[in-house]
Amino acid sequence: MDERIRHPGLRQLLMSAEEAAALIQPHMTVAMSGFTGAGYPKAVPQALTERMNAAADAGEGFQLRVLTGASTAPELDGALARARGMELRLPYQSDPTVRERVNAGELEYIDMHLSHVAQHAWFGYFGEIDVAVIEVVGIREDGALIPSSSVGNNKTWLEQADRVILEVNRWQPAALEGMHDVYYGTALPPHRKPIPLEHPDERIGEPYLHCPPEKVIAVVETDAPDRNSPFSPPDGVSRQIAAHLLDFFDHEIRHGRLTERLLPLQSGVGNIANAVLAGLAEGGYRGLTAYTEVIQDGMLDLLRTGVLDMASATSFSLSTDGLATFEEDIEQLRERILLRPQEISNHPELIRRLGCIAMNGMIEADIYGNVNSTHIAGSRVMNGIGGSGDFARNGYLSVFMSPSMAKRGGISAIVPMASHVDHTEHDVMILITEQGLADLRGLSPKQRARTIIANCAHPDYRSLLEDYFERACRESYGRHTPHLLDEALAWHQRFVDTGTMQPEAGAARSAGSARA
């Protein structure tokens, strides 16, 4: 560890996770590192849960307001949620226990655009940040911090927090040093200036994070892995969705709206995203770039084979196999990867300037192109909006993808009216399911409806949508965006009541088809 903690003064602050956790008091606002299961503190949160459980046994409460970069992992989100130790959580989560607490009304959750988090902290919207708990790879002689496998909001947490606890994790590869680009040129209005980045591979900052040593109250040694669950390999439906998107790219190239090098790619995570990335390789694409949030296994493969020249992100999200590949080829990959703060990776100014192609998943879309990416039946949150809105609103192309049905046909991804709207019809250009692709550019609301129903809806639901739309066009209060308000959300209510959006006859028919 002497090689990882080279600042003599900060080495004097070495202590156990339990001693460090004792410096955090109930009801504090605590900002922690971590983004999509990478670079989060491992030891201090678990020591905190021991205090929380002890407080609960004594009939006392011990809760914190917890801010992060995005989702973390069981050692942080899961542990604190099981101990009922969070009174508020933001901005994005994917832990099942956190989700359960939120949907039970036991935990306040703020879902927000990831590009907004740092600036809202600077604006003071979250109040004072009492303590930041940040994982780093190491501490240099001059006190500079070597960032870990994610950058996220760490720059802001280190600057805004009154006190700082550092976890130095020797499990993280020392070769991560130099792979980061931390920009310190942002400012508050009215003093902002253009961010000087014109290409994804440009460096505009420095490879280290900075924190005044006098703010550091504890340093904790750890040797623990990031816990990223591997995504399922692409299935047939995912490959069909990817094929529709790749056909669309070919169409755009033929019409001169894209070149064979496309534009910088932003990709959400999951098996659909991996299918798209694999399809790019199979389609012969080379020399592409990515300006995105997360580098997952599929993107590493493209970097190694030359499909991608470089990738700019704020975090890794690698499986065990992906990590082994990364460590094996780290010297080659370190020249092709930059990790930035999420206020830069998700910055609307840069997304628009670079012309990113935004490719994200959704829960549902309605017939006019409004997209719900966060809630089931309008009220039960899944994970959160993440950065999809940052890219959809500002990208050159905004693409949303989903299987056309879920829950064995009980849920249609295309509905009369979205039960919750994260991305309005004005920010959605392309919808794709395994059924087909709907290009919504330049279409009026009714034209969009006909295109979405014809191309994206599953046959089990298509005639129901056509019937709804035709009656709405005749009977709606207004005819610009026709809706029958008394039944626009009836599909969702039917799902809540019966477990399927299908009318009774349709549900029986689908069940018979499934048995056959």
PLY file of the C-alpha trace (Angstrom):
ply
format ascii 1.0
element vertex 516
property float x
property float y
property float z
element edge 515
property int vertex1
property int vertex2
end_header
0.00 0.00 0.00
2.97 2.35 0.38
3.09 2.40 -3.42
-0.61 3.38 -3.55
-0.54 6.01 -0.75
2.53 8.12 -1.47
1.51 11.35 0.32
3.09 11.21 3.82
0.45 13.36 5.48
-2.48 11.38 4.12
-0.78 8.11 5.02
-0.98 9.28 8.63
-4.79 9.21 8.33
-4.97 5.46 7.66
-7.67 3.81 9.77
-10.19 1.00 9.65
-13.49 1.26 7.81
-15.27 1.11 11.19
-13.26 4.07 12.50
-13.96 6.04 9.33
-17.67 5.23 9.44
-17.81 6.53 13.01
-17.04 10.00 11.60
-20.39 10.02 9.77
-23.43 11.01 11.82
-27.16 10.39 11.26
-29.03 12.66 8.84
-25.86 13.82 7.11
-25.76 14.29 3.36
-23.11 11.85 2.14
-21.87 11.86 -1.46
-20.29 8.61 -2.61
-18.35 7.64 -5.70
-19.67 5.03 -8.09
-21.26 4.78 -11.50
-23.01 1.67 -12.85
-21.33 -0.76 -10.47
-17.80 0.62 -10.85
-15.55 2.68 -8.61
-17.84 2.79 -5.57
-16.60 2.60 -1.95
-16.74 -0.97 -0.66
-15.79 -0.89 3.03
-17.14 2.28 4.63
-20.77 1.75 3.50
-20.76 -1.75 4.99
-19.32 -0.44 8.24
-22.08 2.15 8.24
-24.70 -0.57 7.95
-23.36 -2.19 11.11
-23.95 1.08 12.96
-27.39 1.40 11.38
-28.37 -2.12 12.41
-27.08 -1.52 15.93
-29.09 1.71 16.12
-32.20 -0.12 14.95
-31.69 -2.81 17.61
-31.52 -0.04 20.20
-34.75 1.48 18.93
-32.97 4.44 17.38
-32.87 5.68 13.82
-29.75 6.16 11.70
-30.39 7.36 8.15
-28.43 9.33 5.59
-29.13 11.33 2.46
-27.07 9.52 -0.20
-25.87 11.04 -3.48
-23.83 9.13 -6.07
-22.94 9.26 -9.75
-25.41 6.55 -10.79
-26.14 2.99 -9.62
-23.60 1.27 -7.39
-23.67 -2.32 -6.06
-24.83 -4.55 -3.18
-22.05 -3.37 -0.86
-23.38 0.19 -1.04
-26.96 0.59 -2.27
-28.05 -2.88 -1.25
-26.41 -2.81 2.18
-27.76 0.62 3.13
-31.22 -0.20 1.82
-31.43 -3.47 3.75
-30.45 -1.58 6.90
-33.12 1.01 6.10
-30.30 3.52 6.30
-31.26 5.90 3.50
-33.84 8.64 3.88
-33.10 9.99 0.38
-31.27 8.65 -2.67
-30.31 10.23 -6.00
-29.83 10.20 -8.99
-30.03 6.65 -10.47
-30.27 3.21 -8.91
-30.68 -0.37 -10.02
-30.64 -2.27 -6.73
-33.72 -4.44 -6.08
-33.88 -3.57 -2.37
-33.64 0.15 -3.08
-36.38 -0.25 -5.68
-38.55 -2.13 -3.18
-38.10 0.59 -0.55
-38.84 3.37 -3.03
-41.99 1.71 -4.37
-43.18 0.97 -0.82
-42.96 4.69 -0.05
-40.22 4.15 2.56
-37.38 5.92 0.74
-37.48 9.28 -1.03
-35.91 9.00 -4.47
-35.00 11.83 -6.85
-34.70 10.66 -10.45
-32.96 13.24 -12.61
-30.87 13.73 -15.72
-27.29 12.72 -14.95
-25.92 15.89 -16.55
-27.87 17.93 -14.00
-26.52 16.39 -10.81
-23.16 18.20 -10.57
-24.54 21.60 -11.51
-27.48 21.25 -9.11
-24.98 20.48 -6.35
-23.06 23.62 -7.30
-26.29 25.62 -7.34
-26.93 24.47 -3.77
-30.15 22.65 -4.58
-29.20 19.64 -2.41
-28.00 21.72 0.54
-24.57 21.25 2.09
-22.70 18.00 1.46
-21.28 16.91 4.79
-19.00 14.06 3.75
-17.75 12.56 0.50
-16.64 8.91 0.43
-14.57 8.35 -2.71
-12.74 5.28 -4.02
-9.40 5.96 -5.71
-6.64 3.82 -7.17
-3.94 5.72 -5.30
-2.68 8.98 -3.85
0.38 10.61 -5.41
3.20 12.33 -3.53
1.66 15.75 -4.19
-1.76 14.64 -2.93
-3.32 14.25 -6.37
-5.82 11.39 -6.49
-5.68 8.66 -9.15
-9.33 8.04 -10.16
-10.78 4.56 -10.06
-12.86 2.63 -12.61
-15.42 5.42 -12.74
-15.23 9.20 -12.46
-18.91 10.07 -12.20
-19.50 13.07 -9.93
-16.31 12.62 -7.91
-14.81 15.96 -8.90
-17.89 17.78 -7.64
-18.17 15.69 -4.45
-14.53 16.39 -3.57
-15.00 20.10 -4.16
-18.37 20.48 -2.46
-18.05 18.23 0.58
-16.95 19.66 3.91
-14.96 16.51 4.72
-13.62 13.62 2.64
-13.00 9.93 3.31
-10.83 8.14 0.74
-10.91 4.41 0.07
-7.71 3.33 -1.68
-8.50 0.07 -3.46
-5.47 -2.01 -4.44
-7.75 -4.36 -6.43
-8.17 -1.67 -9.07
-5.38 -1.90 -11.69
-2.58 0.61 -11.12
-2.44 0.95 -14.91
-5.69 2.95 -14.77
-3.47 5.94 -14.01
-3.42 8.28 -16.99
-6.67 6.99 -18.51
-8.76 9.83 -17.08
-9.43 13.35 -18.32
-10.77 15.56 -15.53
-11.83 19.01 -16.74
-11.62 21.84 -14.21
-12.85 24.63 -16.47
-16.57 24.62 -15.64
-18.10 27.63 -13.88
-21.42 28.91 -12.62
-23.63 31.26 -14.65
-23.01 33.93 -15.83
-19.31 33.05 -16.00
-19.51 29.92 -18.13
-17.37 29.58 -21.23
-17.53 27.09 -24.12
-16.07 23.72 -23.28
-13.10 23.27 -25.67
-13.82 19.76 -26.92
-14.47 19.14 -30.62
-13.62 15.44 -31.01
-14.18 12.49 -28.65
-10.47 11.65 -28.45
-9.35 15.10 -27.27
-7.98 15.70 -23.80
-9.12 18.96 -22.23
-8.28 18.30 -18.57
-5.82 16.34 -16.48
-5.51 12.72 -15.36
-6.04 13.36 -11.64
-8.61 14.52 -9.13
-7.70 17.17 -6.59
-8.70 17.58 -2.98
-7.10 19.84 -0.35
-5.38 17.44 2.09
-6.84 19.32 5.05
-10.35 18.22 4.01
-9.43 14.53 4.22
-10.42 13.04 7.58
-9.75 9.36 6.89
-8.00 7.02 4.48
-9.13 3.38 4.31
-7.33 0.53 2.56
-9.43 -1.93 0.58
-8.82 -4.85 -1.74
-12.25 -5.63 -3.16
-13.62 -6.06 -6.68
-16.24 -4.05 -8.49
-19.38 -6.18 -8.70
-20.77 -5.83 -12.19
-23.25 -8.52 -13.14
-22.69 -9.83 -16.67
-25.44 -9.04 -19.13
-27.25 -11.86 -20.84
-25.94 -12.58 -24.33
-28.06 -11.14 -27.15
-31.14 -13.26 -27.86
-33.12 -13.53 -31.07
-35.32 -10.52 -30.31
-32.29 -8.35 -29.51
-30.59 -9.39 -32.73
-33.72 -8.52 -34.73
-33.82 -5.07 -33.15
-30.13 -4.59 -33.91
-30.67 -5.69 -37.52
-33.39 -3.06 -38.01
-31.08 -0.36 -36.67
-28.17 -1.45 -38.85
-30.43 -1.45 -41.91
-31.42 2.08 -40.97
-27.75 3.13 -40.77
-27.20 1.72 -44.26
-30.25 3.68 -45.47
-28.91 6.91 -43.97
-25.48 6.35 -45.54
-27.05 5.80 -48.97
-28.95 9.08 -48.59
-25.87 11.01 -47.48
-27.06 11.75 -43.95
-24.32 9.58 -42.41
-20.93 8.40 -43.57
-19.50 4.91 -43.10
-17.78 6.18 -39.95
-21.22 7.20 -38.65
-21.03 9.73 -35.80
-19.98 9.27 -32.15
-22.07 6.49 -30.61
-23.85 6.63 -27.28
-25.18 3.30 -26.15
-27.17 2.25 -23.12
-26.33 -1.02 -21.39
-27.93 -4.43 -21.78
-28.32 -7.22 -24.30
-29.94 -5.02 -26.98
-27.01 -2.61 -26.81
-24.57 -5.51 -27.02
-26.44 -6.89 -30.04
-26.11 -3.51 -31.78
-22.39 -3.35 -31.03
-21.88 -6.91 -32.30
-23.86 -6.05 -35.43
-21.56 -3.11 -36.16
-18.60 -5.47 -36.18
-20.38 -8.02 -38.36
-21.50 -5.26 -40.72
-17.91 -4.31 -41.53
-17.87 -0.92 -39.81
-14.41 0.37 -38.88
-12.91 3.52 -37.42
-15.93 4.48 -35.31
-15.89 6.48 -32.09
-18.02 6.44 -28.95
-18.97 9.37 -26.73
-21.03 7.66 -24.09
-21.46 6.97 -20.38
-20.38 3.36 -19.89
-17.82 1.08 -21.52
-19.09 -2.49 -21.33
-17.71 -5.78 -22.64
-19.06 -5.36 -26.16
-17.32 -2.02 -26.56
-14.00 -3.48 -25.42
-14.27 -6.06 -28.20
-14.82 -3.30 -30.76
-11.81 -1.37 -29.46
-9.61 -4.45 -29.71
-10.68 -5.25 -33.27
-10.54 -1.72 -34.70
-14.29 -1.27 -35.14
-13.93 1.53 -32.59
-10.92 3.82 -32.74
-11.63 5.20 -29.28
-14.25 5.48 -26.58
-14.94 8.36 -24.22
-17.09 7.59 -21.17
-17.36 8.19 -17.43
-17.23 4.58 -16.24
-16.48 0.97 -16.98
-19.15 -1.69 -16.52
-17.26 -4.93 -17.12
-18.09 -8.51 -16.30
-15.43 -10.76 -14.77
-14.44 -11.94 -18.26
-14.48 -8.38 -19.54
-12.19 -7.26 -16.75
-9.75 -10.07 -17.54
-9.72 -8.95 -21.17
-9.19 -5.35 -20.12
-6.25 -6.18 -17.85
-4.69 -8.42 -20.51
-4.82 -5.69 -23.15
-4.60 -2.64 -20.91
-1.54 -1.15 -22.58
-3.27 -1.22 -25.96
-6.62 -0.07 -24.60
-5.28 2.77 -22.46
-4.50 4.71 -25.65
-8.11 4.36 -26.82
-10.13 5.07 -23.68
-10.80 8.27 -21.78
-12.87 8.46 -18.60
-14.34 11.89 -17.85
-16.58 13.43 -15.16
-20.23 12.75 -15.97
-20.92 16.50 -16.20
-18.68 16.32 -19.30
-19.59 12.86 -20.64
-23.27 13.88 -20.53
-22.97 17.59 -21.27
-25.66 18.80 -23.71
-23.29 21.30 -25.34
-20.83 18.53 -26.25
-23.46 16.00 -27.27
-24.93 18.48 -29.73
-21.55 19.65 -31.04
-20.30 16.10 -31.62
-23.60 14.96 -33.15
-23.96 11.81 -31.08
-26.17 8.91 -32.17
-28.14 8.16 -29.01
-29.31 4.54 -28.63
-31.28 3.75 -25.48
-33.83 1.31 -24.14
-37.38 2.04 -23.06
-40.20 0.46 -21.09
-42.93 1.70 -23.39
-43.82 4.26 -26.03
-47.22 5.53 -26.92
-48.64 5.80 -30.42
-47.41 9.41 -30.73
-43.81 8.66 -29.73
-43.72 9.71 -26.09
-41.32 7.37 -24.29
-41.45 6.02 -20.75
-38.08 4.64 -19.66
-38.56 4.54 -15.89
-41.97 3.45 -14.56
-44.28 0.44 -14.73
-47.95 1.45 -14.91
-47.01 5.05 -14.26
-46.07 4.67 -10.60
-43.61 1.84 -9.93
-40.09 3.04 -10.69
-37.59 0.62 -12.15
-34.13 2.24 -12.26
-34.29 5.83 -13.45
-33.81 8.03 -16.49
-30.02 7.97 -16.26
-28.37 9.85 -19.09
-30.80 8.89 -21.84
-32.47 12.31 -21.80
-29.16 14.14 -22.02
-28.42 12.37 -25.28
-31.93 12.07 -26.73
-32.68 15.79 -26.48
-29.32 16.87 -27.90
-28.08 14.08 -30.20
-28.02 14.01 -33.98
-30.27 10.96 -33.82
-32.32 9.72 -30.86
-33.19 6.02 -31.01
-35.27 4.08 -28.46
-35.48 0.30 -28.55
-37.46 -2.44 -26.81
-39.03 -5.82 -27.42
-42.62 -5.25 -28.52
-44.01 -7.26 -25.58
-43.02 -8.23 -22.05
-44.36 -10.53 -19.33
-45.10 -13.32 -21.85
-47.29 -11.00 -23.86
-49.02 -9.44 -20.87
-47.48 -6.03 -21.54
-47.32 -4.21 -24.85
-44.39 -1.85 -25.34
-46.61 0.25 -27.62
-49.62 1.68 -25.79
-52.33 4.28 -26.50
-50.88 6.75 -23.97
-47.62 6.44 -22.06
-48.29 6.05 -18.35
-45.22 8.15 -17.53
-43.25 10.35 -19.93
-39.48 10.75 -19.67
-38.86 11.68 -23.32
-41.54 13.65 -25.09
-42.44 13.02 -28.72
-40.32 16.08 -29.59
-37.14 14.26 -28.53
-37.81 10.87 -30.12
-36.82 10.27 -33.74
-36.62 6.49 -34.13
-38.52 3.69 -32.37
-37.49 0.06 -32.86
-38.90 -3.25 -31.73
-38.25 -6.69 -33.19
-41.32 -6.03 -35.37
-39.69 -3.15 -37.21
-38.48 0.45 -37.18
-40.56 3.63 -37.12
-38.78 6.70 -38.51
-40.71 9.60 -36.98
-38.69 12.47 -38.40
-40.79 15.04 -40.19
-44.13 13.43 -39.29
-47.20 14.98 -37.69
-48.74 13.30 -34.61
-51.31 11.27 -36.58
-48.67 10.24 -39.13
-46.44 9.15 -36.28
-49.25 7.07 -34.78
-49.90 5.20 -38.01
-46.16 4.57 -38.51
-45.57 3.32 -34.97
-48.58 1.00 -34.95
-47.77 -0.45 -38.35
-44.06 -0.98 -37.73
-43.46 -1.50 -34.02
-46.57 -2.98 -32.38
-46.81 -6.71 -31.83
-49.57 -8.37 -33.93
-51.36 -9.41 -30.71
-51.89 -5.72 -29.94
-51.81 -4.06 -33.35
-55.52 -4.34 -34.13
-56.38 -3.03 -30.65
-54.19 0.01 -31.24
-55.64 0.56 -34.70
-59.15 0.41 -33.26
-58.29 2.88 -30.49
-56.64 5.32 -32.90
-59.47 5.19 -35.45
-62.09 5.88 -32.79
-59.96 8.63 -31.26
-59.68 10.31 -34.67
-63.52 10.36 -34.82
-64.43 11.08 -31.22
-61.54 12.94 -29.57
-62.06 16.40 -28.06
-59.32 17.63 -30.41
-58.06 16.02 -33.60
-54.38 17.12 -33.57
-53.27 14.41 -31.10
-56.45 12.33 -30.79
-57.05 10.58 -27.48
-60.03 9.03 -25.74
-59.33 10.20 -22.23
-61.70 7.76 -20.57
-59.73 4.78 -21.92
-56.26 6.14 -22.78
-54.74 4.48 -19.71
-57.19 1.58 -19.53
-54.54 -0.86 -20.75
-52.36 -0.07 -17.73
-55.27 -0.36 -15.32
-56.17 -3.71 -16.84
-52.57 -4.88 -16.29
-52.66 -3.75 -12.65
-56.01 -5.51 -12.12
-55.46 -8.71 -14.08
-51.73 -9.02 -14.88
-52.21 -8.46 -18.62
-53.03 -5.59 -20.94
-54.97 -7.97 -23.15
-58.77 -7.91 -23.00
-60.12 -11.17 -21.64
-60.60 -12.81 -25.03
-57.18 -11.66 -26.18
-55.55 -12.93 -23.02
-57.12 -16.35 -23.51
-56.04 -16.39 -27.15
-52.44 -15.50 -26.21
-52.39 -18.16 -23.50
-53.53 -20.74 -26.03
-50.81 -19.65 -28.44
-48.19 -19.93 -25.67
-49.32 -23.46 -24.82
-49.23 -24.43 -28.46
0 1
1 2
2 3
3 4
4 5
5 6
6 7
7 8
8 9
9 10
10 11
11 12
12 13
13 14
14 15
15 16
16 17
17 18
18 19
19 20
20 21
21 22
22 23
23 24
24 25
25 26
26 27
27 28
28 29
29 30
30 31
31 32
32 33
33 34
34 35
35 36
36 37
37 38
38 39
39 40
40 41
41 42
42 43
43 44
44 45
45 46
46 47
47 48
48 49
49 50
50 51
51 52
52 53
53 54
54 55
55 56
56 57
57 58
58 59
59 60
60 61
61 62
62 63
63 64
64 65
65 66
66 67
67 68
68 69
69 70
70 71
71 72
72 73
73 74
74 75
75 76
76 77
77 78
78 79
79 80
80 81
81 82
82 83
83 84
84 85
85 86
86 87
87 88
88 89
89 90
90 91
91 92
92 93
93 94
94 95
95 96
96 97
97 98
98 99
99 100
100 101
101 102
102 103
103 104
104 105
105 106
106 107
107 108
108 109
109 110
110 111
111 112
112 113
113 114
114 115
115 116
116 117
117 118
118 119
119 120
120 121
121 122
122 123
123 124
124 125
125 126
126 127
127 128
128 129
129 130
130 131
131 132
132 133
133 134
134 135
135 136
136 137
137 138
138 139
139 140
140 141
141 142
142 143
143 144
144 145
145 146
146 147
147 148
148 149
149 150
150 151
151 152
152 153
153 154
154 155
155 156
156 157
157 158
158 159
159 160
160 161
161 162
162 163
163 164
164 165
165 166
166 167
167 168
168 169
169 170
170 171
171 172
172 173
173 174
174 175
175 176
176 177
177 178
178 179
179 180
180 181
181 182
182 183
183 184
184 185
185 186
186 187
187 188
188 189
189 190
190 191
191 192
192 193
193 194
194 195
195 196
196 197
197 198
198 199
199 200
200 201
201 202
202 203
203 204
204 205
205 206
206 207
207 208
208 209
209 210
210 211
211 212
212 213
213 214
214 215
215 216
216 217
217 218
218 219
219 220
220 221
221 222
222 223
223 224
224 225
225 226
226 227
227 228
228 229
229 230
230 231
231 232
232 233
233 234
234 235
235 236
236 237
237 238
238 239
239 240
240 241
241 242
242 243
243 244
244 245
245 246
246 247
247 248
248 249
249 250
250 251
251 252
252 253
253 254
254 255
255 256
256 257
257 258
258 259
259 260
260 261
261 262
262 263
263 264
264 265
265 266
266 267
267 268
268 269
269 270
270 271
271 272
272 273
273 274
274 275
275 276
276 277
277 278
278 279
279 280
280 281
281 282
282 283
283 284
284 285
285 286
286 287
287 288
288 289
289 290
290 291
291 292
292 293
293 294
294 295
295 296
296 297
297 298
298 299
299 300
300 301
301 302
302 303
303 304
304 305
305 306
306 307
307 308
308 309
309 310
310 311
311 312
312 313
313 314
314 315
315 316
316 317
317 318
318 319
319 320
320 321
321 322
322 323
323 324
324 325
325 326
326 327
327 328
328 329
329 330
330 331
331 332
332 333
333 334
334 335
335 336
336 337
337 338
338 339
339 340
340 341
341 342
342 343
343 344
344 345
345 346
346 347
347 348
348 349
349 350
350 351
351 352
352 353
353 354
354 355
355 356
356 357
357 358
358 359
359 360
360 361
361 362
362 363
363 364
364 365
365 366
366 367
367 368
368 369
369 370
370 371
371 372
372 373
373 374
374 375
375 376
376 377
377 378
378 379
379 380
380 381
381 382
382 383
383 384
384 385
385 386
386 387
387 388
388 389
389 390
390 391
391 392
392 393
393 394
394 395
395 396
396 397
397 398
398 399
399 400
400 401
401 402
402 403
403 404
404 405
405 406
406 407
407 408
408 409
409 410
410 411
411 412
412 413
413 414
414 415
415 416
416 417
417 418
418 419
419 420
420 421
421 422
422 423
423 424
424 425
425 426
426 427
427 428
428 429
429 430
430 431
431 432
432 433
433 434
434 435
435 436
436 437
437 438
438 439
439 440
440 441
441 442
442 443
443 444
444 445
445 446
446 447
447 448
448 449
449 450
450 451
451 452
452 453
453 454
454 455
455 456
456 457
457 458
458 459
459 460
460 461
461 462
462 463
463 464
464 465
465 466
466 467
467 468
468 469
469 470
470 471
471 472
472 473
473 474
474 475
475 476
476 477
477 478
478 479
479 480
480 481
481 482
482 483
483 484
484 485
485 486
486 487
487 488
488 489
489 490
490 491
491 492
492 493
493 494
494 495
495 496
496 497
497 498
498 499
499 500
500 501
501 502
502 503
503 504
504 505
505 506
506 507
507 508
508 509
509 510
510 511
511 512
512 513
513 514
514 515
